[in-house]
Amino acid sequence: MKYFASGLLFDNDGVLVDSHSASLAAWDLWAKEFAPTSNWNDPANAGQRAEDLVRRWIASPDLFEVANNRINQLEQHTAHETIALAGAVELLHSIVDDIWTVCTSANTNLGRARLQAAGLPVPKHLVTANHVQRGKPHPDPYLLGAECLGFDPADCVVFEDAVAGAQAGLEAGVGLVVGVSEFALATDADIVVKDLTGITFDGEVLFIPDKNRLR
């Protein structure tokens, strides 16, 4: 498949990197301390900002700052366990600057740490939870990502694995939402691929091998 585009907007966790085990350990410990009945591992929570989940699960708003700081600390502590997913290193190192960025629900320090731990470049226009008032499933992260690159959202492609993230991309009005992994089959992504293996982008043409498509 060939698709004409100007820019690429990547989610990070579950698309470029695997941080699931590290995050699960952090959230399990956090839950024991602040919200025993919460379940971060529920797929419905994927792709959402930590601060939004903390607000949802804590018993009292007065605890927000302490609880939010704690999960940020715990996830930062496990960030070094992050690894790159298939095809991510090859794809990102082959794309020139200013035509791609990452729009992650992680905070800035965590997003950078996970990319670096996985051996991936940190984009100049990295968009994180700290840069938007509303996180995914709202379109704000992808609207800001396109704006930072200087492109109309309709000329951009979003790569996502989570329902919330795919919804954010679609509501942002991007030209194409590519779901990544079997997990993304549950999303409304336009197409779904196994991983990023074999995908190339020259600044104009995005090539996705047919053999890599799941849908």
LUMPA-365793 format. One record per atom (N, C-alpha, C): residue number from 1; residue in one letter; atom name; x, y, z. Coordinates in Angstrom, 2 decimals, decimal comma, m for minus. Each point is the difference from the previous one (the first is absolute). Layout:
N
 resi resn name       X       Y       Z
  NUM    A   CA       X       Y       Z
...
//
This chain:
215
 resi resn name       X       Y       Z
    1    M    N    0,85   m1,19    0,00
    1    M   CA   m0,85    1,19    0,00
    1    M    C    0,88    1,24    0,00
    2    K    N   m0,37    0,99   m0,83
    2    K   CA    0,68    1,28   m0,03
    2    K    C   m1,01    1,09    0,35
    3    Y    N    0,44    0,94    0,85
    3    Y   CA   m0,87    1,09    0,42
    3    Y    C    0,81    1,29   m0,01
    4    F    N   m0,56    1,04   m0,61
    4    F   CA    0,71    1,28   m0,07
    4    F    C   m0,30    0,83    1,25
    5    A    N    1,08    0,48    0,63
    5    A   CA   m0,14    0,76    1,23
    5    A    C    1,17    0,97    0,15
    6    S    N   m0,16    0,94    0,92
    6    S   CA    1,08    0,95    0,27
    6    S    C    0,73   m0,30    1,30
    7    G    N   m0,75   m0,51    1,00
    7    G   CA    0,60   m0,23    1,30
    7    G    C   m0,56   m1,24    0,68
    8    L    N    0,79   m0,55    0,93
    8    L   CA   m0,40   m1,18    0,77
    8    L    C   m0,05    0,36    1,47
    9    L    N   m1,07   m0,43    0,67
    9    L   CA   m0,21    0,25    1,42
    9    L    C   m0,12   m1,35    0,70
   10    F    N    0,96   m0,30    0,87
   10    F   CA    0,05   m1,30    0,66
   10    F    C   m0,43    0,09    1,46
   11    D    N   m0,86   m0,91    0,42
   11    D   CA   m0,12   m0,30    1,42
   11    D    C    1,29   m0,72    0,38
   12    N    N    0,33   m0,05    1,27
   12    N   CA    1,25   m0,64    0,41
   12    N    C   m0,24   m1,41    0,55
   13    D    N   m0,58   m0,08    1,18
   13    D   CA   m0,18   m1,28    0,68
   13    D    C   m0,96   m0,91   m0,77
   14    G    N    0,49   m1,16   m0,38
   14    G   CA   m0,82   m0,95   m0,76
   14    G    C    0,13    0,15   m1,50
   15    V    N    0,65    1,07   m0,45
   15    V   CA    0,21    0,23   m1,43
   15    V    C    1,49   m0,02   m0,32
   16    L    N    0,75    0,86    0,69
   16    L   CA    1,45    0,06   m0,18
   16    L    C    0,73   m0,83    1,05
   17    V    N   m0,52    0,00    1,21
   17    V   CA    0,69   m0,69    1,10
   17    V    C   m0,95   m0,89    0,79
   18    D    N    0,59   m0,98    0,66
   18    D   CA   m0,73   m0,86    0,92
   18    D    C    0,40    0,38    1,42
   19    S    N   m0,91    0,66    0,69
   19    S   CA    0,24    0,40    1,39
   19    S    C   m1,04   m0,61    0,93
   20    H    N   m0,73   m0,99   m0,51
   20    H   CA   m1,16   m0,51    0,72
   20    H    C    0,37   m0,61    1,35
   21    S    N    0,98   m0,88    0,01
   21    S   CA    0,37   m0,67    1,25
   21    S    C    0,50    1,01    1,03
   22    A    N    0,79    0,96   m0,47
   22    A   CA    0,53    1,02    0,90
   22    A    C   m1,14    0,84    0,58
   23    S    N   m0,95    0,39   m0,84
   23    S   CA   m1,12    0,81    0,47
   23    S    C   m0,90   m0,79    0,94
   24    L    N   m0,23   m1,26   m0,32
   24    L   CA   m0,87   m0,83    0,83
   24    L    C    0,56   m0,13    1,41
   25    A    N    1,30   m0,19    0,12
   25    A   CA    0,62   m0,10    1,32
   25    A    C   m0,18    1,30    0,78
   26    A    N    0,17    1,12   m0,71
   26    A   CA   m0,14    1,31    0,65
   26    A    C   m1,44    0,23    0,46
   27    W    N   m0,96   m0,29   m0,88
   27    W   CA   m1,40    0,26    0,34
   27    W    C   m0,52   m0,97    1,06
   28    D    N    0,49   m1,23    0,01
   28    D   CA   m0,42   m0,95    1,04
   28    D    C    0,42    0,51    1,38
   29    L    N    1,22    0,52    0,09
   29    L   CA    0,47    0,54    1,28
   29    L    C   m0,79    1,25    0,37
   30    W    N   m0,25    0,86   m0,99
   30    W   CA   m0,78    1,20    0,25
   30    W    C   m1,41   m0,35    0,50
   31    A    N   m0,61   m1,01   m0,61
   31    A   CA   m1,36   m0,39    0,38
   31    A    C   m0,05   m0,45    1,46
   32    K    N    1,01   m0,73    0,44
   32    K   CA    0,03   m0,45    1,39
   32    K    C    0,06    1,18    0,96
   33    E    N    0,63    1,08   m0,43
   33    E   CA    0,18    1,17    0,86
   33    E    C   m1,19    0,96   m0,04
   34    F    N   m0,67    0,10   m1,16
   34    F   CA   m1,00    1,06   m0,17
   34    F    C   m1,39   m0,48   m0,42
   35    A    N   m0,10   m1,06   m0,80
   35    A   CA   m1,31   m0,38   m0,54
   35    A    C   m0,05   m1,51   m0,25
   36    P    N   m0,21   m0,79    1,04
   36    P   CA    0,05   m1,46   m0,10
   36    P    C   m0,95   m0,61   m1,02
   37    T    N   m1,09    0,68   m0,31
   37    T   CA   m0,98   m0,57   m0,94
   37    T    C    0,26    0,40   m1,45
   38    S    N    0,98    0,85   m0,24
   38    S   CA    0,29    0,42   m1,37
   38    S    C    0,71   m1,12   m0,77
   39    N    N   m0,09    0,06   m1,32
   39    N   CA    0,63   m1,02   m0,84
   39    N    C    0,59    0,66   m1,24
   40    W    N    1,24    0,42    0,10
   40    W   CA    0,67    0,66   m1,13
   40    W    C    0,06   m0,91   m1,21
   41    N    N    0,07   m1,30    0,21
   41    N   CA    0,20   m0,96   m1,09
   41    N    C   m1,25   m0,24   m0,83
   42    D    N   m1,11    0,60    0,36
   42    D   CA   m1,22   m0,09   m0,81
   42    D    C    0,27    0,70   m1,34
   43    P    N   m0,21   m0,69   m1,14
   43    P   CA    0,26    0,61   m1,31
   43    P    C   m0,72    1,32   m0,22
   44    A    N   m1,11    0,21    0,68
   44    A   CA   m0,75    1,23   m0,16
   44    A    C    0,79    1,22    0,48
   45    N    N    1,02   m0,23    0,82
   45    N   CA    0,80    1,10    0,53
   45    N    C    1,21    0,33   m0,86
   46    A    N    0,25   m0,82   m0,99
   46    A   CA    1,21    0,18   m0,82
   46    A    C   m0,02    1,34   m0,73
   47    G    N    1,17    0,62   m0,08
   47    G   CA    0,15    1,23   m0,76
   47    G    C   m0,38    1,26    0,72
   48    Q    N   m0,47   m0,11    1,24
   48    Q   CA   m0,43    1,19    0,73
   48    Q    C    1,11    0,50    0,93
   49    R    N   m0,03    1,29    0,27
   49    R   CA    1,01    0,60    0,87
   49    R    C   m0,11   m0,52    1,43
   50    A    N    1,15   m0,14    0,65
   50    A   CA    0,01   m0,45    1,39
   50    A    C   m0,82    0,94    0,88
   51    E    N    0,13    1,30   m0,22
   51    E   CA   m0,70    0,95    0,86
   51    E    C   m1,52   m0,14   m0,12
   52    D    N   m0,48   m0,38   m1,18
   52    D   CA   m1,45   m0,18   m0,17
   52    D    C   m0,48   m1,25    0,73
   53    L    N    0,82   m1,05   m0,02
   53    L   CA   m0,35   m1,22    0,72
   53    L    C    0,06    0,23    1,50
   54    V    N    1,00    0,74    0,45
   54    V   CA    0,13    0,29    1,43
   54    V    C   m1,23    0,77    0,48
   55    R    N   m0,42    1,00   m0,75
   55    R   CA   m1,19    0,77    0,40
   55    R    C   m1,23   m0,89    0,10
   56    R    N   m0,08   m0,98   m0,88
   56    R   CA   m1,16   m0,89   m0,03
   56    R    C   m0,02   m0,94    1,19
   57    W    N    1,17   m0,42    0,45
   57    W   CA    0,07   m1,09    0,98
   57    W    C    0,22    0,42    1,44
   58    I    N    0,55    1,16    0,26
   58    I   CA    0,26    0,36    1,39
   58    I    C   m1,30    0,34    0,72
   59    A    N   m0,03   m0,28    1,29
   59    A   CA   m1,22    0,20    0,78
   59    A    C   m0,29    1,46    0,26
   60    S    N    1,05    0,82    0,12
   60    S   CA   m0,19    1,41    0,32
   60    S    C    0,86    0,87   m0,90
   61    P    N   m0,58    1,08   m0,55
   61    P   CA    0,79    0,92   m0,83
   61    P    C    1,21    0,58    0,74
   62    D    N   m0,09    0,03    1,32
   62    D   CA    1,12    0,53    0,78
   62    D    C    1,25   m0,86   m0,13
   63    L    N   m0,18   m1,24   m0,42
   63    L   CA    1,13   m0,92   m0,13
   63    L    C    0,64    0,05   m1,38
   64    F    N   m0,58    0,79   m0,92
   64    F   CA    0,45   m0,06   m1,39
   64    F    C    1,49    0,27   m0,15
   65    E    N    0,49    1,08    0,54
   65    E   CA    1,39    0,37   m0,23
   65    E    C    0,96   m1,07    0,51
   66    V    N   m0,26   m0,51    1,18
   66    V   CA    0,87   m1,04    0,56
   66    V    C   m0,09   m1,28   m0,83
   67    A    N   m1,21   m0,39   m0,36
   67    A   CA   m0,20   m1,23   m0,77
   67    A    C    0,58    0,11   m1,40
   68    N    N   m0,17    1,16   m0,62
   68    N   CA    0,54    0,19   m1,35
   68    N    C    1,52    0,03    0,01
   69    N    N    0,59    0,65    0,97
   69    N   CA    1,45    0,03    0,11
   69    N    C    0,55   m1,40    0,23
   70    R    N   m0,73   m0,80    0,76
   70    R   CA    0,46   m1,35    0,31
   70    R    C    0,03   m0,89   m1,24
   71    I    N   m1,05    0,03   m0,83
   71    I   CA    0,03   m0,86   m1,19
   71    I    C    1,04    0,50   m0,99
   72    N    N    0,21    1,30   m0,07
   72    N   CA    1,06    0,53   m0,87
   72    N    C    1,36   m0,51    0,46
   73    Q    N    0,20   m0,03    1,30
   73    Q   CA    1,26   m0,49    0,56
   73    Q    C    0,19   m1,49   m0,29
   74    L    N   m1,05   m0,77    0,22
   74    L   CA    0,09   m1,45   m0,20
   74    L    C    0,25   m0,35   m1,46
   75    E    N   m0,71    0,67   m0,93
   75    E   CA    0,19   m0,31   m1,42
   75    E    C    1,37    0,46   m0,49
   76    Q    N    0,48    1,11    0,51
   76    Q   CA    1,33    0,46   m0,38
   76    Q    C    1,06   m1,00    0,46
   77    H    N   m0,23   m0,58    1,14
   77    H   CA    0,96   m0,96    0,57
   77    H    C    0,12   m1,26   m0,84
   78    T    N   m1,08   m0,37   m0,71
   78    T   CA    0,02   m1,22   m0,82
   78    T    C    0,21    0,27   m1,48
   79    A    N    0,19    1,26   m0,37
   79    A   CA    0,10    0,37   m1,42
   79    A    C    1,14   m0,71   m0,72
   80    H    N    1,07   m0,32    0,72
   80    H   CA    1,16   m0,63   m0,63
   80    H    C   m0,31   m1,40   m0,53
   81    E    N   m1,12   m0,57    0,41
   81    E   CA   m0,38   m1,34   m0,44
   81    E    C   m0,69    0,01   m1,37
   82    T    N   m0,23    1,16   m0,56
   82    T   CA   m0,68    0,14   m1,28
   82    T    C    0,86   m0,53   m1,14
   83    I    N   m0,63   m0,69   m0,94
   83    I   CA    0,71   m0,51   m1,18
   83    I    C   m0,74    0,43   m1,27
   84    A    N    0,73    0,07   m1,11
   84    A   CA   m0,60    0,38   m1,28
   84    A    C   m0,83   m1,13   m0,56
   85    L    N   m1,10    0,33   m0,64
   85    L   CA   m0,81   m0,99   m0,70
   85    L    C    0,51   m0,18   m1,43
   86    A    N   m0,39   m1,09   m0,62
   86    A   CA    0,51   m0,37   m1,31
   86    A    C   m0,20    1,10   m1,03
   87    G    N    1,07    0,35   m0,70
   87    G   CA   m0,05    0,96   m1,08
   87    G    C    0,17    1,44    0,42
   88    A    N   m0,12    0,30    1,31
   88    A   CA    0,03    1,38    0,45
   88    A    C    1,36    0,65   m0,19
   89    V    N    1,07   m0,70    0,37
   89    V   CA    1,34    0,56   m0,11
   89    V    C    0,32    0,32   m1,46
   90    E    N   m0,27   m0,94   m0,87
   90    E   CA    0,31    0,17   m1,42
   90    E    C   m0,80    1,15   m0,61
   91    L    N   m1,29    0,07    0,32
   91    L   CA   m0,85    1,03   m0,59
   91    L    C    0,39    1,40    0,47
   92    L    N    0,12    0,18    1,31
   92    L   CA    0,27    1,35    0,50
   92    L    C    1,38    0,51   m0,38
   93    H    N    0,97   m0,90   m0,07
   93    H   CA    1,34    0,45   m0,38
   93    H    C    0,12    0,27   m1,50
   94    S    N   m1,03   m0,39   m0,76
   94    S   CA    0,05    0,23   m1,44
   94    S    C   m0,75    1,25   m0,43
   95    I    N   m0,71    0,63    0,94
   95    I   CA   m0,82    1,18   m0,32
   95    I    C    0,72    1,27    0,42
   96    V    N    0,02    0,98   m0,87
   96    V   CA    0,65    1,27    0,33
   96    V    C   m0,81    0,76    1,04
   97    D    N    0,66    0,91    0,70
   97    D   CA   m0,68    0,82    1,01
   97    D    C   m1,08    0,87   m0,64
   98    D    N   m0,90    0,46    0,85
   98    D   CA   m1,04    0,98   m0,37
   98    D    C   m1,14   m0,56   m0,84
   99    I    N   m0,01   m1,31   m0,27
   99    I   CA   m1,17   m0,57   m0,68
   99    I    C   m0,64   m1,10    0,83
  100    W    N    0,46   m0,16    1,25
  100    W   CA   m0,61   m0,98    0,89
  100    W    C    0,17    0,46    1,43
  101    T    N   m0,89   m0,47    0,86
  101    T   CA    0,17    0,22    1,43
  101    T    C   m0,76   m1,07    0,76
  102    V    N    0,17    0,02    1,30
  102    V   CA   m0,68   m0,93    0,90
  102    V    C   m0,98    0,79    0,84
  103    C    N   m1,24   m0,51    0,11
  103    C   CA   m1,04    0,62    0,82
  103    C    C   m0,40   m1,02    1,06
  104    T    N    0,61    0,09    1,17
  104    T   CA   m0,17   m1,00    1,03
  104    T    C   m0,83    0,51    1,17
  105    S    N   m0,67   m0,91    0,68
  105    S   CA   m0,76    0,36    1,20
  105    S    C    0,88    0,02    1,24
  106    A    N    1,26   m0,39   m0,15
  106    A   CA    0,94    0,07    1,11
  106    A    C    0,42    1,45    0,23
  107    N    N    0,50    0,29    1,21
  107    N   CA    0,53    1,34    0,23
  107    N    C    1,33    0,14   m0,75
  108    T    N    0,53    1,21   m0,05
  108    T   CA    1,17    0,27   m0,83
  108    T    C    1,22   m0,82    0,42
  109    N    N    0,30   m0,04    1,30
  109    N   CA    1,17   m0,74    0,47
  109    N    C   m0,13   m1,49   m0,30
  110    L    N   m1,19   m0,54    0,21
  110    L   CA   m0,22   m1,42   m0,22
  110    L    C    0,04   m0,34   m1,49
  111    G    N   m0,63    0,84   m0,81
  111    G   CA    0,00   m0,24   m1,44
  111    G    C    1,42   m0,03   m0,56
  112    R    N    0,81    0,97    0,40
  112    R   CA    1,40    0,05   m0,46
  112    R    C    0,77   m1,23    0,49
  113    A    N   m0,18   m0,35    1,26
  113    A   CA    0,74   m1,11    0,58
  113    A    C   m0,32   m1,32   m0,70
  114    R    N   m1,25   m0,19   m0,35
  114    R   CA   m0,38   m1,25   m0,67
  114    R    C    0,54   m0,06   m1,41
  115    L    N   m0,04    1,08   m0,73
  115    L   CA    0,57    0,02   m1,34
  115    L    C    1,50   m0,28    0,05
  116    Q    N    0,69    0,64    0,92
  116    Q   CA    1,45   m0,17    0,11
  116    Q    C    0,37   m1,41    0,43
  117    A    N   m0,77   m0,56    0,94
  117    A   CA    0,27   m1,36    0,46
  117    A    C   m0,15   m1,01   m1,13
  118    A    N   m0,90    0,29   m0,93
  118    A   CA   m0,26   m0,90   m1,12
  118    A    C    0,93    0,25   m1,18
  119    G    N    0,91    0,97    0,12
  119    G   CA    0,92    0,30   m1,09
  119    G    C   m0,63    0,75   m1,14
  120    L    N   m1,05    0,77    0,30
  120    L   CA   m0,71    0,76   m1,03
  120    L    C    0,33    1,48    0,12
  121    P    N   m0,01    0,72   m1,12
  121    P   CA    0,27    1,44    0,06
  121    P    C   m1,16    0,74    0,66
  122    V    N    0,33    1,06    0,72
  122    V   CA   m1,02    0,86    0,60
  122    V    C   m0,28    1,13   m0,98
  123    P    N   m1,22    0,11   m0,50
  123    P   CA   m0,29    1,03   m1,00
  123    P    C    0,06    1,41    0,58
  124    K    N    0,33    0,94   m0,83
  124    K   CA    0,12    1,40    0,42
  124    K    C   m1,33    0,53    0,51
  125    H    N   m1,10   m0,48   m0,57
  125    H   CA   m1,32    0,53    0,36
  125    H    C   m0,80   m1,00    0,82
  126    L    N    0,64   m0,72    0,90
  126    L   CA   m0,68   m0,99    0,84
  126    L    C   m1,20    0,62    0,71
  127    V    N   m1,17   m0,64   m0,16
  127    V   CA   m1,24    0,45    0,66
  127    V    C   m0,31   m0,98    1,12
  128    T    N   m0,18    0,52    1,22
  128    T   CA   m0,25   m0,85    1,16
  128    T    C   m1,23    0,46    0,77
  129    A    N   m0,28   m0,71    1,09
  129    A   CA   m1,14    0,35    0,84
  129    A    C    0,11    1,40    0,56
  130    N    N    1,22    0,49    0,14
  130    N   CA    0,22    1,34    0,56
  130    N    C   m0,36    1,12   m0,97
  131    H    N   m0,16   m0,32   m1,26
  131    H   CA   m0,19    1,03   m1,02
  131    H    C   m1,45    0,25   m0,39
  132    V    N   m0,93   m0,80    0,51
  132    V   CA   m1,41    0,16   m0,38
  132    V    C   m0,87    0,07    1,24
  133    Q    N   m1,10    0,72   m0,12
  133    Q   CA   m0,96    0,07    1,11
  133    Q    C   m0,85   m1,25    0,05
  134    R    N   m0,25   m0,59   m1,17
  134    R   CA   m0,82   m1,21   m0,06
  134    R    C    0,80   m1,09   m0,71
  135    G    N    0,09   m1,16    0,65
  135    G   CA    0,70   m1,12   m0,61
  135    G    C   m0,92   m0,86   m0,85
  136    K    N    0,55   m1,04   m0,59
  136    K   CA   m0,79   m0,96   m0,78
  136    K    C   m1,08   m0,59    0,92
  137    P    N   m1,21   m0,21   m0,49
  137    P   CA   m0,46   m0,07   m1,39
  137    P    C   m0,32    1,33   m0,67
  138    H    N    0,23    1,12    0,67
  138    H   CA   m0,18    1,30   m0,66
  138    H    C    1,06    0,18   m1,08
  139    P    N   m0,28    0,78   m1,01
  139    P   CA    0,91    0,14   m1,14
  139    P    C    1,22    0,88    0,25
  140    D    N    0,04    0,68    1,14
  140    D   CA    1,02    1,02    0,27
  140    D    C    1,44   m0,45   m0,27
  141    P    N    0,44   m1,19    0,43
  141    P   CA    1,39   m0,38   m0,24
  141    P    C    0,36   m0,07   m1,48
  142    Y    N   m0,89   m0,52   m0,80
  142    Y   CA    0,30   m0,12   m1,43
  142    Y    C   m0,18    1,31   m0,75
  143    L    N   m0,91    0,82    0,46
  143    L   CA   m0,11    1,34   m0,59
  143    L    C    1,28    0,79    0,26
  144    L    N    0,52   m0,10    1,22
  144    L   CA    1,23    0,72    0,34
  144    L    C    1,19   m0,58   m0,75
  145    G    N    0,04   m1,34   m0,15
  145    G   CA    1,09   m0,62   m0,73
  145    G    C    0,06    0,49   m1,44
  146    A    N   m1,14    0,05   m0,66
  146    A   CA   m0,05    0,47   m1,39
  146    A    C    0,40    1,48   m0,07
  147    E    N   m0,47    0,78    0,97
  147    E   CA    0,33    1,43    0,03
  147    E    C    1,50    0,20    0,17
  148    C    N    0,61   m0,76    0,88
  148    C   CA    1,44    0,13    0,24
  148    C    C    0,82   m0,31   m1,26
  149    L    N   m0,50   m0,94   m0,80
  149    L   CA    0,70   m0,34   m1,24
  149    L    C   m0,32    0,97   m1,12
  150    G    N   m1,03    0,82    0,18
  150    G   CA   m0,40    0,95   m1,02
  150    G    C   m0,88   m0,58   m1,07
  151    F    N   m0,70   m1,10    0,33
  151    F   CA   m0,86   m0,66   m0,98
  151    F    C   m1,46    0,06    0,41
  152    D    N   m0,87   m0,05   m0,99
  152    D   CA   m1,42   m0,18    0,26
  152    D    C   m0,19   m1,43    0,50
  153    P    N   m0,84   m0,23    1,02
  153    P   CA   m0,22   m1,36    0,48
  153    P    C   m0,40   m0,97   m1,10
  154    A    N   m0,74    0,49   m0,99
  154    A   CA   m0,45   m0,86   m1,10
  154    A    C    1,16   m0,54   m0,83
  155    D    N    1,16    0,63    0,12
  155    D   CA    1,18   m0,43   m0,75
  155    D    C    0,92   m0,88    0,84
  156    C    N   m0,49   m0,40    1,17
  156    C   CA    0,82   m0,81    0,91
  156    C    C   m0,60   m1,39    0,18
  157    V    N    0,88   m0,94    0,39
  157    V   CA   m0,39   m1,36    0,33
  157    V    C    0,29   m0,25    1,48
  158    V    N   m0,95   m0,56    0,70
  158    V   CA    0,16   m0,36    1,41
  158    V    C    0,21   m1,50    0,12
  159    F    N    0,93   m0,39    0,87
  159    F   CA    0,23   m1,41    0,33
  159    F    C   m0,39   m0,21    1,45
  160    E    N   m0,97   m0,88    0,24
  160    E   CA   m0,56   m0,19    1,34
  160    E    C   m0,29   m1,48    0,27
  161    D    N   m0,06   m0,34    1,27
  161    D   CA   m0,38   m1,37    0,38
  161    D    C   m1,24   m0,03    0,88
  162    A    N   m0,36    1,14    0,61
  162    A   CA   m1,07    0,03    0,98
  162    A    C   m1,27    0,64   m0,54
  163    V    N   m1,12   m0,41    0,56
  163    V   CA   m1,30    0,56   m0,40
  163    V    C   m0,01    1,51    0,21
  164    A    N    0,47    0,45    1,16
  164    A   CA    0,00    1,44    0,29
  164    A    C    0,87    0,76   m0,99
  165    G    N    1,15   m0,57   m0,35
  165    G   CA    0,90    0,67   m0,92
  165    G    C   m0,52    0,06   m1,41
  166    A    N   m0,60   m1,10   m0,46
  166    A   CA   m0,57    0,00   m1,35
  166    A    C   m1,15    1,00   m0,10
  167    Q    N   m0,80    0,07    1,06
  167    Q   CA   m1,10    0,98    0,02
  167    Q    C    0,56    1,42   m0,06
  168    A    N    1,09    0,24    0,72
  168    A   CA    0,62    1,33   m0,02
  168    A    C    0,46    0,36   m1,41
  169    G    N    0,61   m0,96   m0,68
  169    G   CA    0,46    0,25   m1,36
  169    G    C   m1,13    0,28   m0,96
  170    L    N   m1,05   m0,79    0,10
  170    L   CA   m1,15    0,20   m0,88
  170    L    C   m0,68    1,34    0,26
  171    E    N   m0,14    0,37    1,27
  171    E   CA   m0,64    1,27    0,32
  171    E    C    0,87    1,19   m0,37
  172    A    N    1,32   m0,25   m0,10
  172    A   CA    0,90    1,07   m0,44
  172    A    C   m0,11    0,23   m1,50
  173    G    N   m0,62   m0,94   m0,70
  173    G   CA   m0,18    0,15   m1,44
  173    G    C    1,21   m0,36   m0,82
  174    V    N    0,83   m0,92    0,52
  174    V   CA    1,18   m0,40   m0,76
  174    V    C   m0,43   m0,81   m1,22
  175    G    N    0,91   m0,09   m0,97
  175    G   CA   m0,36   m0,68   m1,24
  175    G    C   m0,12   m1,50    0,12
  176    L    N    0,80   m0,58    0,89
  176    L   CA    0,00   m1,46    0,14
  176    L    C    0,41   m0,35    1,42
  177    V    N   m0,73   m0,93    0,62
  177    V   CA    0,39   m0,55    1,30
  177    V    C    0,41   m1,45   m0,21
  178    V    N    1,25   m0,29    0,32
  178    V   CA    0,53   m1,36   m0,13
  178    V    C    0,03   m0,64    1,38
  179    G    N   m0,77   m1,06    0,18
  179    G   CA    0,05   m0,74    1,25
  179    G    C    1,20   m0,93   m0,01
  180    V    N    0,65   m0,12    1,14
  180    V   CA    1,20   m0,82    0,10
  180    V    C   m0,20   m1,10    1,04
  181    S    N    0,17   m1,24   m0,40
  181    S   CA   m0,11   m1,21    0,82
  181    S    C   m1,42   m0,55   m0,01
  182    E    N   m0,14   m1,23    0,43
  182    E   CA   m1,33   m0,63    0,07
  182    E    C   m0,91    0,76    0,94
  183    F    N    0,59    0,63    1,01
  183    F   CA   m0,77    0,79    0,95
  183    F    C   m0,80    1,08   m0,72
  184    A    N    0,55    0,52   m1,09
  184    A   CA   m0,64    1,09   m0,74
  184    A    C   m1,19   m0,46   m0,83
  185    L    N   m0,22   m1,30   m0,11
  185    L   CA   m1,18   m0,49   m0,73
  185    L    C   m1,29    0,43    0,69
  186    A    N    0,09    0,34    1,27
  186    A   CA   m1,18    0,46    0,74
  186    A    C   m0,27    1,48   m0,20
  187    T    N    0,86    0,69   m0,74
  187    T   CA   m0,16    1,43   m0,22
  187    T    C   m0,71    0,28   m1,32
  188    D    N   m0,27    1,27   m0,27
  188    D   CA   m0,60    0,42   m1,26
  188    D    C    1,05    0,47   m1,00
  189    A    N    1,24   m0,46    0,18
  189    A   CA    1,07    0,36   m0,93
  189    A    C   m0,38   m0,39   m1,43
  190    D    N    0,47    0,77   m0,97
  190    D   CA   m0,33   m0,25   m1,40
  190    D    C    0,59   m1,32   m0,48
  191    I    N    1,23   m0,28    0,40
  191    I   CA    0,63   m1,29   m0,29
  191    I    C    0,75   m0,42    1,25
  192    V    N    0,35   m1,28    0,07
  192    V   CA    0,75   m0,52    1,15
  192    V    C    1,17   m0,83   m0,51
  193    V    N    1,18    0,22    0,59
  193    V   CA    1,19   m0,77   m0,36
  193    V    C    0,51   m0,75    1,22
  194    K    N    0,80   m1,05   m0,26
  194    K   CA    0,58   m0,78    1,11
  194    K    C    0,96    0,85    0,82
  195    D    N    0,87    0,71   m0,69
  195    D   CA    1,01    0,86    0,62
  195    D    C    0,53    0,94   m1,07
  196    L    N    1,12    0,65    0,25
  196    L   CA    0,51    0,99   m0,94
  196    L    C    1,03   m0,57   m0,98
  197    T    N    0,17   m1,30    0,01
  197    T   CA    0,98   m0,64   m0,87
  197    T    C   m0,27    0,28   m1,47
  198    G    N    1,02    0,46   m0,72
  198    G   CA   m0,12    0,21   m1,44
  198    G    C   m0,67    1,29   m0,42
  199    I    N   m0,49    0,78    0,96
  199    I   CA   m0,66    1,26   m0,34
  199    I    C    1,06    1,06   m0,28
  200    T    N   m0,19    0,76   m1,07
  200    T   CA    0,94    1,07   m0,35
  200    T    C   m0,77    1,28   m0,30
  201    F    N    0,71    1,13    0,13
  201    F   CA   m0,58    1,30   m0,30
  201    F    C    1,09    0,92   m0,50
  202    D    N   m0,19    0,60   m1,19
  202    D   CA    1,02    0,86   m0,58
  202    D    C   m0,37    1,48    0,07
  203    G    N   m1,00    0,31    0,80
  203    G   CA   m0,47    1,38    0,09
  203    G    C   m1,16    0,30   m0,92
  204    E    N   m0,34   m0,98   m0,82
  204    E   CA   m1,13    0,16   m0,91
  204    E    C   m0,82   m1,28   m0,09
  205    V    N    0,66   m1,13   m0,14
  205    V   CA   m0,70   m1,28   m0,16
  205    V    C    0,26   m0,89    1,21
  206    L    N   m1,08   m0,41    0,64
  206    L   CA    0,07   m0,99    1,08
  206    L    C   m0,27   m1,36   m0,62
  207    F    N    0,94   m0,92    0,18
  207    F   CA   m0,16   m1,35   m0,55
  207    F    C   m0,21   m0,98    1,14
  208    I    N   m1,07   m0,77   m0,08
  208    I   CA   m0,32   m1,03    0,99
  208    I    C   m0,12   m1,34   m0,71
  209    P    N    0,86   m0,96    0,31
  209    P   CA   m0,05   m1,31   m0,67
  209    P    C   m1,35   m0,70    0,24
  210    D    N   m0,58   m0,49   m1,06
  210    D   CA   m1,29   m0,70    0,13
  210    D    C    0,10   m1,20    0,93
  211    K    N    1,15   m0,67    0,02
  211    K   CA    0,16   m1,20    0,83
  211    K    C    0,01    0,34    1,48
  212    N    N    0,15    1,28    0,33
  212    N   CA    0,02    0,42    1,40
  212    N    C   m1,38    0,42    0,50
  213    R    N   m0,98    0,04   m0,88
  213    R   CA   m1,32    0,48    0,40
  213    R    C   m0,84   m1,10    0,65
  214    L    N   m0,71    0,39    1,04
  214    L   CA   m0,96   m0,89    0,67
  214    L    C   m1,42    0,31   m0,44
  215    R    N   m0,20    1,25   m0,43
  215    R   CA   m1,35    0,42   m0,47
  215    R    C    0,13    1,10   m1,02
//
